[in-house]
């Protein structure tokens, strides 16, 4: 977080765990389970670099990032 841009370090944005599932289905399953009862930050969406990407904050305040290569 950048204090110079008005961002404040707090639980949920001070660290992120990155998951790189093998399939879109596994990413969607994990995202649904971890975001249940938490707060979505960015839903899973196709990205220009050829991956499905998204983040969520789980109900315990842990931030998760998902990145799965799309076939194509």
N, CA, C and O atoms as a Tripos MOL2 file, in Angstrom:
@<TRIPOS>MOLECULE
protein
  288   287    72     0     0
PROTEIN
NO_CHARGES

@<TRIPOS>ATOM
      1 N           0.8460   -1.1660    0.0000 N.3       1 UNK1
      2 CA          0.0000    0.0000    0.0000 C.3       1 UNK1
      3 C           0.9000    1.2390    0.0000 C.2       1 UNK1
      4 O           1.9730    1.2500    0.6020 O.2       1 UNK1
      5 N           0.4440    2.2520   -0.6730 N.am      2 UNK2
      6 CA          1.2230    3.4820   -0.7920 C.3       2 UNK2
      7 C           0.5720    4.6000    0.0150 C.2       2 UNK2
      8 O          -0.4680    5.1340   -0.3720 O.2       2 UNK2
      9 N           1.1920    4.9460    1.1310 N.am      3 UNK3
     10 CA          0.6640    6.0310    1.9460 C.3       3 UNK3
     11 C           0.5980    7.3320    1.1660 C.2       3 UNK3
     12 O          -0.3030    8.1420    1.3870 O.2       3 UNK3
     13 N           1.5480    7.5440    0.2480 N.am      4 UNK4
     14 CA          1.5750    8.7750   -0.5450 C.3       4 UNK4
     15 C           0.3520    8.9090   -1.4500 C.2       4 UNK4
     16 O           0.0530   10.0010   -1.9330 O.2       4 UNK4
     17 N          -0.3630    7.7920   -1.6840 N.am      5 UNK5
     18 CA         -1.5630    7.8160   -2.5080 C.3       5 UNK5
     19 C          -2.8260    7.6900   -1.6490 C.2       5 UNK5
     20 O          -3.9110    7.4160   -2.1610 O.2       5 UNK5
     21 N          -2.6680    7.8930   -0.3480 N.am      6 UNK6
     22 CA         -3.8060    7.8420    0.5510 C.3       6 UNK6
     23 C          -4.2350    6.4480    0.9620 C.2       6 UNK6
     24 O          -5.2830    6.2850    1.5860 O.2       6 UNK6
     25 N          -3.4470    5.4410    0.6240 N.am      7 UNK7
     26 CA         -3.7800    4.0710    0.9950 C.3       7 UNK7
     27 C          -3.2870    3.7900    2.4120 C.2       7 UNK7
     28 O          -2.2340    4.2790    2.8220 O.2       7 UNK7
     29 N          -4.0490    3.0110    3.1440 N.am      8 UNK8
     30 CA         -3.7270    2.6980    4.5280 C.3       8 UNK8
     31 C          -3.5550    1.1900    4.6700 C.2       8 UNK8
     32 O          -4.4050    0.4230    4.2160 O.2       8 UNK8
     33 N          -2.4660    0.7640    5.2940 N.am      9 UNK9
     34 CA         -2.2470   -0.6510    5.5440 C.3       9 UNK9
     35 C          -3.1820   -1.0800    6.6750 C.2       9 UNK9
     36 O          -3.2120   -0.4600    7.7380 O.2       9 UNK9
     37 N          -3.9420   -2.1470    6.4320 N.am     10 UNK10
     38 CA         -4.8590   -2.6900    7.4290 C.3      10 UNK10
     39 C          -5.0210   -4.1840    7.1620 C.2      10 UNK10
     40 O          -4.5560   -4.6930    6.1420 O.2      10 UNK10
     41 N          -5.6730   -4.8740    8.0700 N.am     11 UNK11
     42 CA         -5.9350   -6.2950    7.8660 C.3      11 UNK11
     43 C          -6.6960   -6.4630    6.5570 C.2      11 UNK11
     44 O          -7.7000   -5.7920    6.3190 O.2      11 UNK11
     45 N          -6.2130   -7.3520    5.7260 N.am     12 UNK12
     46 CA         -6.8520   -7.6050    4.4370 C.3      12 UNK12
     47 C          -6.0780   -7.0560    3.2630 C.2      12 UNK12
     48 O          -6.1610   -7.6150    2.1700 O.2      12 UNK12
     49 N          -5.3260   -5.9810    3.4440 N.am     13 UNK13
     50 CA         -4.5570   -5.4600    2.3190 C.3      13 UNK13
     51 C          -3.0570   -5.4760    2.6110 C.2      13 UNK13
     52 O          -2.2630   -5.0030    1.7980 O.2      13 UNK13
     53 N          -2.6680   -6.0130    3.7590 N.am     14 UNK14
     54 CA         -1.2570   -6.0240    4.1150 C.3      14 UNK14
     55 C          -0.5120   -7.2300    3.5540 C.2      14 UNK14
     56 O           0.7190   -7.2400    3.5430 O.2      14 UNK14
     57 N          -1.2380   -8.2490    3.0860 N.am     15 UNK15
     58 CA         -0.6200   -9.3950    2.4250 C.3      15 UNK15
     59 C          -1.6730  -10.0940    1.5650 C.2      15 UNK15
     60 O          -2.8720   -9.9710    1.8140 O.2      15 UNK15
     61 N          -1.2190  -10.8180    0.5630 N.am     16 UNK16
     62 CA         -2.1180  -11.5400   -0.3340 C.3      16 UNK16
     63 C          -1.5140  -12.9090   -0.6140 C.2      16 UNK16
     64 O          -0.3240  -13.0250   -0.9060 O.2      16 UNK16
     65 N          -2.3420  -13.9410   -0.5230 N.am     17 UNK17
     66 CA         -1.9220  -15.2890   -0.8870 C.3      17 UNK17
     67 C          -2.3570  -15.5490   -2.3230 C.2      17 UNK17
     68 O          -3.5190  -15.3400   -2.6730 O.2      17 UNK17
     69 N          -1.4290  -16.0030   -3.1490 N.am     18 UNK18
     70 CA         -1.7090  -16.2380   -4.5620 C.3      18 UNK18
     71 C          -1.9470  -17.7220   -4.8120 C.2      18 UNK18
     72 O          -1.1500  -18.5690   -4.4090 O.2      18 UNK18
     73 N          -3.0610  -18.0250   -5.4860 N.am     19 UNK19
     74 CA         -3.3610  -19.3950   -5.8980 C.3      19 UNK19
     75 C          -3.3660  -19.4540   -7.4150 C.2      19 UNK19
     76 O          -3.8890  -18.5540   -8.0720 O.2      19 UNK19
     77 N          -2.7810  -20.5160   -7.9780 N.am     20 UNK20
     78 CA         -2.7640  -20.7120   -9.4180 C.3      20 UNK20
     79 C          -3.3080  -22.1040   -9.7360 C.2      20 UNK20
     80 O          -2.5460  -23.0200  -10.0460 O.2      20 UNK20
     81 N          -4.6330  -22.2530   -9.6560 N.am     21 UNK21
     82 CA         -5.2470  -23.5590   -9.9490 C.3      21 UNK21
     83 C          -4.9780  -24.0000  -11.3840 C.2      21 UNK21
     84 O          -4.6590  -23.1820  -12.2470 O.2      21 UNK21
     85 N          -5.1100  -25.2980  -11.6250 N.am     22 UNK22
     86 CA         -4.8650  -25.8570  -12.9520 C.3      22 UNK22
     87 C          -6.0150  -25.6270  -13.9270 C.2      22 UNK22
     88 O          -5.8070  -25.6020  -15.1400 O.2      22 UNK22
     89 N          -7.2320  -25.4600  -13.3980 N.am     23 UNK23
     90 CA         -8.3880  -25.3140  -14.2790 C.3      23 UNK23
     91 C          -9.2780  -24.1540  -13.8440 C.2      23 UNK23
     92 O          -9.2450  -23.7150  -12.6940 O.2      23 UNK23
     93 N         -10.0650  -23.6790  -14.7880 N.am     24 UNK24
     94 CA        -11.0420  -22.6190  -14.5030 C.3      24 UNK24
     95 C         -12.0410  -23.0990  -13.4480 C.2      24 UNK24
     96 O         -12.4050  -22.3510  -12.5400 O.2      24 UNK24
     97 N         -12.4820  -24.3590  -13.5760 N.am     25 UNK25
     98 CA        -13.4520  -24.9170  -12.6390 C.3      25 UNK25
     99 C         -12.9060  -24.9190  -11.2150 C.2      25 UNK25
    100 O         -13.6270  -24.5790  -10.2760 O.2      25 UNK25
    101 N         -11.6510  -25.2960  -11.0460 N.am     26 UNK26
    102 CA        -11.0330  -25.3020   -9.7140 C.3      26 UNK26
    103 C         -10.9000  -23.8790   -9.1760 C.2      26 UNK26
    104 O         -11.1200  -23.6490   -7.9860 O.2      26 UNK26
    105 N         -10.5470  -22.9310  -10.0240 N.am     27 UNK27
    106 CA        -10.4570  -21.5290   -9.5930 C.3      27 UNK27
    107 C         -11.8230  -21.0270   -9.1420 C.2      27 UNK27
    108 O         -11.9280  -20.3580   -8.1140 O.2      27 UNK27
    109 N         -12.8660  -21.3410   -9.8980 N.am     28 UNK28
    110 CA        -14.2200  -20.9040   -9.5390 C.3      28 UNK28
    111 C         -14.6820  -21.5430   -8.2350 C.2      28 UNK28
    112 O         -15.3300  -20.8870   -7.4200 O.2      28 UNK28
    113 N         -14.3520  -22.8190   -8.0310 N.am     29 UNK29
    114 CA        -14.7240  -23.5140   -6.7970 C.3      29 UNK29
    115 C         -14.0250  -22.8880   -5.5890 C.2      29 UNK29
    116 O         -14.6570  -22.6130   -4.5690 O.2      29 UNK29
    117 N         -12.7210  -22.6670   -5.7150 N.am     30 UNK30
    118 CA        -11.9610  -22.0720   -4.6140 C.3      30 UNK30
    119 C         -12.3990  -20.6390   -4.3400 C.2      30 UNK30
    120 O         -12.5270  -20.2380   -3.1830 O.2      30 UNK30
    121 N         -12.6290  -19.8660   -5.3950 N.am     31 UNK31
    122 CA        -13.0720  -18.4830   -5.2330 C.3      31 UNK31
    123 C         -14.4080  -18.4450   -4.4950 C.2      31 UNK31
    124 O         -14.5910  -17.6450   -3.5770 O.2      31 UNK31
    125 N         -15.3340  -19.3040   -4.8920 N.am     32 UNK32
    126 CA        -16.6460  -19.3340   -4.2420 C.3      32 UNK32
    127 C         -16.5160  -19.6980   -2.7650 C.2      32 UNK32
    128 O         -17.1610  -19.0850   -1.9150 O.2      32 UNK32
    129 N         -15.6940  -20.6800   -2.4610 N.am     33 UNK33
    130 CA        -15.5290  -21.1150   -1.0670 C.3      33 UNK33
    131 C         -14.8560  -20.0380   -0.2190 C.2      33 UNK33
    132 O         -15.2910  -19.7710    0.9010 O.2      33 UNK33
    133 N         -13.8070  -19.4230   -0.7400 N.am     34 UNK34
    134 CA        -13.0640  -18.4340    0.0430 C.3      34 UNK34
    135 C         -13.7750  -17.0910    0.1330 C.2      34 UNK34
    136 O         -13.5930  -16.3680    1.1130 O.2      34 UNK34
    137 N         -14.5700  -16.7450   -0.8500 N.am     35 UNK35
    138 CA        -15.2670  -15.4580   -0.8040 C.3      35 UNK35
    139 C         -16.5890  -15.5480   -0.0380 C.2      35 UNK35
    140 O         -17.1850  -14.5190    0.2810 O.2      35 UNK35
    141 N         -17.0590  -16.7760    0.2650 N.am     36 UNK36
    142 CA        -18.3140  -16.9550    1.0000 C.3      36 UNK36
    143 C         -18.1960  -16.3260    2.3860 C.2      36 UNK36
    144 O         -17.3560  -16.7320    3.1890 O.2      36 UNK36
    145 N         -19.0270  -15.3510    2.6580 N.am     37 UNK37
    146 CA        -19.0030  -14.6670    3.9490 C.3      37 UNK37
    147 C         -17.9550  -13.5760    4.0370 C.2      37 UNK37
    148 O         -17.8240  -12.9250    5.0740 O.2      37 UNK37
    149 N         -17.2090  -13.3670    2.9670 N.am     38 UNK38
    150 CA        -16.1870  -12.3300    2.9500 C.3      38 UNK38
    151 C         -16.6080  -11.1680    2.0780 C.2      38 UNK38
    152 O         -17.7960  -10.8980    1.9050 O.2      38 UNK38
    153 N         -15.6220  -10.4890    1.5340 N.am     39 UNK39
    154 CA        -15.8810   -9.3440    0.6770 C.3      39 UNK39
    155 C         -15.1550   -9.5320   -0.6450 C.2      39 UNK39
    156 O         -13.9460   -9.7630   -0.6710 O.2      39 UNK39
    157 N         -15.8930   -9.4340   -1.7340 N.am     40 UNK40
    158 CA        -15.2620   -9.5410   -3.0490 C.3      40 UNK40
    159 C         -14.5500   -8.2400   -3.3630 C.2      40 UNK40
    160 O         -15.0810   -7.1590   -3.1100 O.2      40 UNK40
    161 N         -13.3760   -8.3400   -3.9020 N.am     41 UNK41
    162 CA        -12.6530   -7.1560   -4.3520 C.3      41 UNK41
    163 C         -12.7010   -7.0820   -5.8720 C.2      41 UNK41
    164 O         -12.9660   -6.0220   -6.4380 O.2      41 UNK41
    165 N         -12.4470   -8.1920   -6.5210 N.am     42 UNK42
    166 CA        -12.4810   -8.2510   -7.9860 C.3      42 UNK42
    167 C         -12.8640   -9.6710   -8.3720 C.2      42 UNK42
    168 O         -12.0960  -10.6050   -8.1430 O.2      42 UNK42
    169 N         -14.0390   -9.8400   -8.9520 N.am     43 UNK43
    170 CA        -14.4870  -11.1620   -9.3590 C.3      43 UNK43
    171 C         -13.5860  -11.7550  -10.4210 C.2      43 UNK43
    172 O         -12.8170  -11.0390  -11.0630 O.2      43 UNK43
    173 N         -13.6780  -13.0490  -10.6060 N.am     44 UNK44
    174 CA        -12.8710  -13.7250  -11.6140 C.3      44 UNK44
    175 C         -13.2570  -13.2490  -13.0080 C.2      44 UNK44
    176 O         -14.4220  -13.3210  -13.3990 O.2      44 UNK44
    177 N         -12.2750  -12.7640  -13.7460 N.am     45 UNK45
    178 CA        -12.5000  -12.2340  -15.0930 C.3      45 UNK45
    179 C         -11.3170  -12.5640  -15.9870 C.2      45 UNK45
    180 O         -10.1840  -12.6420  -15.5120 O.2      45 UNK45
    181 N         -11.5690  -12.7600  -17.2850 N.am     46 UNK46
    182 CA        -10.4650  -12.9570  -18.2340 C.3      46 UNK46
    183 C          -9.6190  -11.6820  -18.3140 C.2      46 UNK46
    184 O         -10.1520  -10.5720  -18.3380 O.2      46 UNK46
    185 N          -8.3200  -11.8540  -18.3550 N.am     47 UNK47
    186 CA         -7.3860  -10.7310  -18.4250 C.3      47 UNK47
    187 C          -6.6300  -10.7370  -19.7410 C.2      47 UNK47
    188 O          -6.5330  -11.7760  -20.3930 O.2      47 UNK47
    189 N          -6.0850   -9.5750  -20.1450 N.am     48 UNK48
    190 CA         -5.3610   -9.4770  -21.4160 C.3      48 UNK48
    191 C          -4.1600  -10.4110  -21.5170 C.2      48 UNK48
    192 O          -3.7470  -10.7580  -22.6240 O.2      48 UNK48
    193 N          -3.5960  -10.8210  -20.3940 N.am     49 UNK49
    194 CA         -2.4200  -11.6880  -20.4350 C.3      49 UNK49
    195 C          -2.8020  -13.1700  -20.5870 C.2      49 UNK49
    196 O          -1.9330  -14.0380  -20.5010 O.2      49 UNK49
    197 N          -4.0920  -13.4650  -20.8100 N.am     50 UNK50
    198 CA         -4.5120  -14.8270  -21.1100 C.3      50 UNK50
    199 C          -4.8690  -15.6680  -19.8970 C.2      50 UNK50
    200 O          -4.8840  -16.8970  -19.9780 O.2      50 UNK50
    201 N          -5.1560  -15.0210  -18.7740 N.am     51 UNK51
    202 CA         -5.5120  -15.7350  -17.5620 C.3      51 UNK51
    203 C          -6.8650  -15.2810  -17.0450 C.2      51 UNK51
    204 O          -7.3610  -14.2080  -17.3900 O.2      51 UNK51
    205 N          -7.4460  -16.1250  -16.2080 N.am     52 UNK52
    206 CA         -8.6090  -15.7490  -15.4270 C.3      52 UNK52
    207 C          -8.0430  -15.2600  -14.1020 C.2      52 UNK52
    208 O          -7.2780  -15.9740  -13.4540 O.2      52 UNK52
    209 N          -8.4110  -14.0490  -13.6920 N.am     53 UNK53
    210 CA         -7.7980  -13.4360  -12.5210 C.3      53 UNK53
    211 C          -8.8670  -12.8100  -11.6370 C.2      53 UNK53
    212 O          -9.8840  -12.3250  -12.1340 O.2      53 UNK53
    213 N          -8.6390  -12.8200  -10.3320 N.am     54 UNK54
    214 CA         -9.5370  -12.1590   -9.4020 C.3      54 UNK54
    215 C          -8.9770  -12.1900   -7.9960 C.2      54 UNK54
    216 O          -8.0230  -12.9160   -7.7160 O.2      54 UNK54
    217 N          -9.5680  -11.4040   -7.1100 N.am     55 UNK55
    218 CA         -9.1660  -11.3790   -5.7040 C.3      55 UNK55
    219 C         -10.4060  -11.3640   -4.8240 C.2      55 UNK55
    220 O         -11.4850  -10.9550   -5.2520 O.2      55 UNK55
    221 N         -10.2340  -11.8140   -3.5930 N.am     56 UNK56
    222 CA        -11.3010  -11.6820   -2.6040 C.3      56 UNK56
    223 C         -10.6790  -11.6140   -1.2140 C.2      56 UNK56
    224 O          -9.5460  -12.0370   -0.9880 O.2      56 UNK56
    225 N         -11.4540  -11.0740   -0.3070 N.am     57 UNK57
    226 CA        -11.0880  -11.0120    1.1020 C.3      57 UNK57
    227 C         -12.0030  -12.0020    1.8060 C.2      57 UNK57
    228 O         -13.2230  -11.8410    1.7740 O.2      57 UNK57
    229 N         -11.4290  -13.0350    2.4470 N.am     58 UNK58
    230 CA        -12.2810  -14.0470    3.0740 C.3      58 UNK58
    231 C         -12.8580  -13.5350    4.4000 C.2      58 UNK58
    232 O         -12.5410  -12.4290    4.8380 O.2      58 UNK58
    233 N         -13.6920  -14.3380    5.0190 N.am     59 UNK59
    234 CA        -14.3820  -13.9090    6.2420 C.3      59 UNK59
    235 C         -13.4440  -13.7360    7.4250 C.2      59 UNK59
    236 O         -13.8470  -13.1920    8.4530 O.2      59 UNK59
    237 N         -12.1920  -14.1910    7.3010 N.am     60 UNK60
    238 CA        -11.2100  -14.0500    8.3690 C.3      60 UNK60
    239 C         -10.2580  -12.8740    8.1330 C.2      60 UNK60
    240 O          -9.3570  -12.6290    8.9350 O.2      60 UNK60
    241 N         -10.4630  -12.1480    7.0270 N.am     61 UNK61
    242 CA         -9.6170  -10.9950    6.7230 C.3      61 UNK61
    243 C          -8.3730  -11.3270    5.9310 C.2      61 UNK61
    244 O          -7.4530  -10.5120    5.8580 O.2      61 UNK61
    245 N          -8.3230  -12.5210    5.3280 N.am     62 UNK62
    246 CA         -7.1780  -12.9270    4.5030 C.3      62 UNK62
    247 C          -7.5120  -12.6310    3.0460 C.2      62 UNK62
    248 O          -8.5770  -13.0110    2.5600 O.2      62 UNK62
    249 N          -6.6030  -11.9520    2.3490 N.am     63 UNK63
    250 CA         -6.7960  -11.6320    0.9360 C.3      63 UNK63
    251 C          -6.2180  -12.7540    0.0880 C.2      63 UNK63
    252 O          -5.1060  -13.2260    0.3270 O.2      63 UNK63
    253 N          -7.0020  -13.1780   -0.9190 N.am     64 UNK64
    254 CA         -6.6200  -14.2340   -1.8540 C.3      64 UNK64
    255 C          -6.6180  -13.6790   -3.2730 C.2      64 UNK64
    256 O          -7.4960  -12.9020   -3.6490 O.2      64 UNK64
    257 N          -5.6280  -14.0830   -4.0500 N.am     65 UNK65
    258 CA         -5.5660  -13.7210   -5.4670 C.3      65 UNK65
    259 C          -5.5360  -15.0210   -6.2640 C.2      65 UNK65
    260 O          -4.8510  -15.9770   -5.9000 O.2      65 UNK65
    261 N          -6.2850  -15.0360   -7.3450 N.am     66 UNK66
    262 CA         -6.3930  -16.2130   -8.2120 C.3      66 UNK66
    263 C          -5.8820  -15.8670   -9.5980 C.2      66 UNK66
    264 O          -6.1750  -14.7940  -10.1250 O.2      66 UNK66
    265 N          -5.1240  -16.7690  -10.1830 N.am     67 UNK67
    266 CA         -4.6080  -16.5820  -11.5320 C.3      67 UNK67
    267 C          -4.5300  -17.9660  -12.1650 C.2      67 UNK67
    268 O          -3.7460  -18.8120  -11.7350 O.2      67 UNK67
    269 N          -5.3510  -18.1910  -13.1940 N.am     68 UNK68
    270 CA         -5.3400  -19.4870  -13.8730 C.3      68 UNK68
    271 C          -5.2420  -19.2530  -15.3660 C.2      68 UNK68
    272 O          -6.0260  -18.4910  -15.9310 O.2      68 UNK68
    273 N          -4.2870  -19.9010  -16.0050 N.am     69 UNK69
    274 CA         -4.1010  -19.7580  -17.4460 C.3      69 UNK69
    275 C          -5.3070  -20.3230  -18.1870 C.2      69 UNK69
    276 O          -5.7360  -21.4450  -17.9170 O.2      69 UNK69
    277 N          -5.8500  -19.5500  -19.1170 N.am     70 UNK70
    278 CA         -6.9570  -20.0200  -19.9360 C.3      70 UNK70
    279 C          -6.4190  -20.7260  -21.1570 C.2      70 UNK70
    280 O          -5.4080  -20.3190  -21.7290 O.2      70 UNK70
    281 N          -7.0970  -21.7830  -21.5530 N.am     71 UNK71
    282 CA         -6.6790  -22.5120  -22.7540 C.3      71 UNK71
    283 C          -6.9520  -21.6400  -23.9830 C.2      71 UNK71
    284 O          -7.9260  -20.8890  -24.0260 O.2      71 UNK71
    285 N          -6.1070  -21.7540  -24.9390 N.am     72 UNK72
    286 CA         -6.3800  -21.0050  -26.1390 C.3      72 UNK72
    287 C          -5.1680  -20.7180  -26.8660 C.2      72 UNK72
    288 O          -5.2150  -20.0840  -27.9200 O.2      72 UNK72
@<TRIPOS>BOND
     1     1     2 1
     2     2     3 1
     3     3     4 2
     4     3     5 am
     5     5     6 1
     6     6     7 1
     7     7     8 2
     8     7     9 am
     9     9    10 1
    10    10    11 1
    11    11    12 2
    12    11    13 am
    13    13    14 1
    14    14    15 1
    15    15    16 2
    16    15    17 am
    17    17    18 1
    18    18    19 1
    19    19    20 2
    20    19    21 am
    21    21    22 1
    22    22    23 1
    23    23    24 2
    24    23    25 am
    25    25    26 1
    26    26    27 1
    27    27    28 2
    28    27    29 am
    29    29    30 1
    30    30    31 1
    31    31    32 2
    32    31    33 am
    33    33    34 1
    34    34    35 1
    35    35    36 2
    36    35    37 am
    37    37    38 1
    38    38    39 1
    39    39    40 2
    40    39    41 am
    41    41    42 1
    42    42    43 1
    43    43    44 2
    44    43    45 am
    45    45    46 1
    46    46    47 1
    47    47    48 2
    48    47    49 am
    49    49    50 1
    50    50    51 1
    51    51    52 2
    52    51    53 am
    53    53    54 1
    54    54    55 1
    55    55    56 2
    56    55    57 am
    57    57    58 1
    58    58    59 1
    59    59    60 2
    60    59    61 am
    61    61    62 1
    62    62    63 1
    63    63    64 2
    64    63    65 am
    65    65    66 1
    66    66    67 1
    67    67    68 2
    68    67    69 am
    69    69    70 1
    70    70    71 1
    71    71    72 2
    72    71    73 am
    73    73    74 1
    74    74    75 1
    75    75    76 2
    76    75    77 am
    77    77    78 1
    78    78    79 1
    79    79    80 2
    80    79    81 am
    81    81    82 1
    82    82    83 1
    83    83    84 2
    84    83    85 am
    85    85    86 1
    86    86    87 1
    87    87    88 2
    88    87    89 am
    89    89    90 1
    90    90    91 1
    91    91    92 2
    92    91    93 am
    93    93    94 1
    94    94    95 1
    95    95    96 2
    96    95    97 am
    97    97    98 1
    98    98    99 1
    99    99   100 2
   100    99   101 am
   101   101   102 1
   102   102   103 1
   103   103   104 2
   104   103   105 am
   105   105   106 1
   106   106   107 1
   107   107   108 2
   108   107   109 am
   109   109   110 1
   110   110   111 1
   111   111   112 2
   112   111   113 am
   113   113   114 1
   114   114   115 1
   115   115   116 2
   116   115   117 am
   117   117   118 1
   118   118   119 1
   119   119   120 2
   120   119   121 am
   121   121   122 1
   122   122   123 1
   123   123   124 2
   124   123   125 am
   125   125   126 1
   126   126   127 1
   127   127   128 2
   128   127   129 am
   129   129   130 1
   130   130   131 1
   131   131   132 2
   132   131   133 am
   133   133   134 1
   134   134   135 1
   135   135   136 2
   136   135   137 am
   137   137   138 1
   138   138   139 1
   139   139   140 2
   140   139   141 am
   141   141   142 1
   142   142   143 1
   143   143   144 2
   144   143   145 am
   145   145   146 1
   146   146   147 1
   147   147   148 2
   148   147   149 am
   149   149   150 1
   150   150   151 1
   151   151   152 2
   152   151   153 am
   153   153   154 1
   154   154   155 1
   155   155   156 2
   156   155   157 am
   157   157   158 1
   158   158   159 1
   159   159   160 2
   160   159   161 am
   161   161   162 1
   162   162   163 1
   163   163   164 2
   164   163   165 am
   165   165   166 1
   166   166   167 1
   167   167   168 2
   168   167   169 am
   169   169   170 1
   170   170   171 1
   171   171   172 2
   172   171   173 am
   173   173   174 1
   174   174   175 1
   175   175   176 2
   176   175   177 am
   177   177   178 1
   178   178   179 1
   179   179   180 2
   180   179   181 am
   181   181   182 1
   182   182   183 1
   183   183   184 2
   184   183   185 am
   185   185   186 1
   186   186   187 1
   187   187   188 2
   188   187   189 am
   189   189   190 1
   190   190   191 1
   191   191   192 2
   192   191   193 am
   193   193   194 1
   194   194   195 1
   195   195   196 2
   196   195   197 am
   197   197   198 1
   198   198   199 1
   199   199   200 2
   200   199   201 am
   201   201   202 1
   202   202   203 1
   203   203   204 2
   204   203   205 am
   205   205   206 1
   206   206   207 1
   207   207   208 2
   208   207   209 am
   209   209   210 1
   210   210   211 1
   211   211   212 2
   212   211   213 am
   213   213   214 1
   214   214   215 1
   215   215   216 2
   216   215   217 am
   217   217   218 1
   218   218   219 1
   219   219   220 2
   220   219   221 am
   221   221   222 1
   222   222   223 1
   223   223   224 2
   224   223   225 am
   225   225   226 1
   226   226   227 1
   227   227   228 2
   228   227   229 am
   229   229   230 1
   230   230   231 1
   231   231   232 2
   232   231   233 am
   233   233   234 1
   234   234   235 1
   235   235   236 2
   236   235   237 am
   237   237   238 1
   238   238   239 1
   239   239   240 2
   240   239   241 am
   241   241   242 1
   242   242   243 1
   243   243   244 2
   244   243   245 am
   245   245   246 1
   246   246   247 1
   247   247   248 2
   248   247   249 am
   249   249   250 1
   250   250   251 1
   251   251   252 2
   252   251   253 am
   253   253   254 1
   254   254   255 1
   255   255   256 2
   256   255   257 am
   257   257   258 1
   258   258   259 1
   259   259   260 2
   260   259   261 am
   261   261   262 1
   262   262   263 1
   263   263   264 2
   264   263   265 am
   265   265   266 1
   266   266   267 1
   267   267   268 2
   268   267   269 am
   269   269   270 1
   270   270   271 1
   271   271   272 2
   272   271   273 am
   273   273   274 1
   274   274   275 1
   275   275   276 2
   276   275   277 am
   277   277   278 1
   278   278   279 1
   279   279   280 2
   280   279   281 am
   281   281   282 1
   282   282   283 1
   283   283   284 2
   284   283   285 am
   285   285   286 1
   286   286   287 1
   287   287   288 2
@<TRIPOS>SUBSTRUCTURE
     1 UNK1         2 RESIDUE 1 A UNK
     2 UNK2         6 RESIDUE 1 A UNK
     3 UNK3        10 RESIDUE 1 A UNK
     4 UNK4        14 RESIDUE 1 A UNK
     5 UNK5        18 RESIDUE 1 A UNK
     6 UNK6        22 RESIDUE 1 A UNK
     7 UNK7        26 RESIDUE 1 A UNK
     8 UNK8        30 RESIDUE 1 A UNK
     9 UNK9        34 RESIDUE 1 A UNK
    10 UNK10       38 RESIDUE 1 A UNK
    11 UNK11       42 RESIDUE 1 A UNK
    12 UNK12       46 RESIDUE 1 A UNK
    13 UNK13       50 RESIDUE 1 A UNK
    14 UNK14       54 RESIDUE 1 A UNK
    15 UNK15       58 RESIDUE 1 A UNK
    16 UNK16       62 RESIDUE 1 A UNK
    17 UNK17       66 RESIDUE 1 A UNK
    18 UNK18       70 RESIDUE 1 A UNK
    19 UNK19       74 RESIDUE 1 A UNK
    20 UNK20       78 RESIDUE 1 A UNK
    21 UNK21       82 RESIDUE 1 A UNK
    22 UNK22       86 RESIDUE 1 A UNK
    23 UNK23       90 RESIDUE 1 A UNK
    24 UNK24       94 RESIDUE 1 A UNK
    25 UNK25       98 RESIDUE 1 A UNK
    26 UNK26      102 RESIDUE 1 A UNK
    27 UNK27      106 RESIDUE 1 A UNK
    28 UNK28      110 RESIDUE 1 A UNK
    29 UNK29      114 RESIDUE 1 A UNK
    30 UNK30      118 RESIDUE 1 A UNK
    31 UNK31      122 RESIDUE 1 A UNK
    32 UNK32      126 RESIDUE 1 A UNK
    33 UNK33      130 RESIDUE 1 A UNK
    34 UNK34      134 RESIDUE 1 A UNK
    35 UNK35      138 RESIDUE 1 A UNK
    36 UNK36      142 RESIDUE 1 A UNK
    37 UNK37      146 RESIDUE 1 A UNK
    38 UNK38      150 RESIDUE 1 A UNK
    39 UNK39      154 RESIDUE 1 A UNK
    40 UNK40      158 RESIDUE 1 A UNK
    41 UNK41      162 RESIDUE 1 A UNK
    42 UNK42      166 RESIDUE 1 A UNK
    43 UNK43      170 RESIDUE 1 A UNK
    44 UNK44      174 RESIDUE 1 A UNK
    45 UNK45      178 RESIDUE 1 A UNK
    46 UNK46      182 RESIDUE 1 A UNK
    47 UNK47      186 RESIDUE 1 A UNK
    48 UNK48      190 RESIDUE 1 A UNK
    49 UNK49      194 RESIDUE 1 A UNK
    50 UNK50      198 RESIDUE 1 A UNK
    51 UNK51      202 RESIDUE 1 A UNK
    52 UNK52      206 RESIDUE 1 A UNK
    53 UNK53      210 RESIDUE 1 A UNK
    54 UNK54      214 RESIDUE 1 A UNK
    55 UNK55      218 RESIDUE 1 A UNK
    56 UNK56      222 RESIDUE 1 A UNK
    57 UNK57      226 RESIDUE 1 A UNK
    58 UNK58      230 RESIDUE 1 A UNK
    59 UNK59      234 RESIDUE 1 A UNK
    60 UNK60      238 RESIDUE 1 A UNK
    61 UNK61      242 RESIDUE 1 A UNK
    62 UNK62      246 RESIDUE 1 A UNK
    63 UNK63      250 RESIDUE 1 A UNK
    64 UNK64      254 RESIDUE 1 A UNK
    65 UNK65      258 RESIDUE 1 A UNK
    66 UNK66      262 RESIDUE 1 A UNK
    67 UNK67      266 RESIDUE 1 A UNK
    68 UNK68      270 RESIDUE 1 A UNK
    69 UNK69      274 RESIDUE 1 A UNK
    70 UNK70      278 RESIDUE 1 A UNK
    71 UNK71      282 RESIDUE 1 A UNK
    72 UNK72      286 RESIDUE 1 A UNK
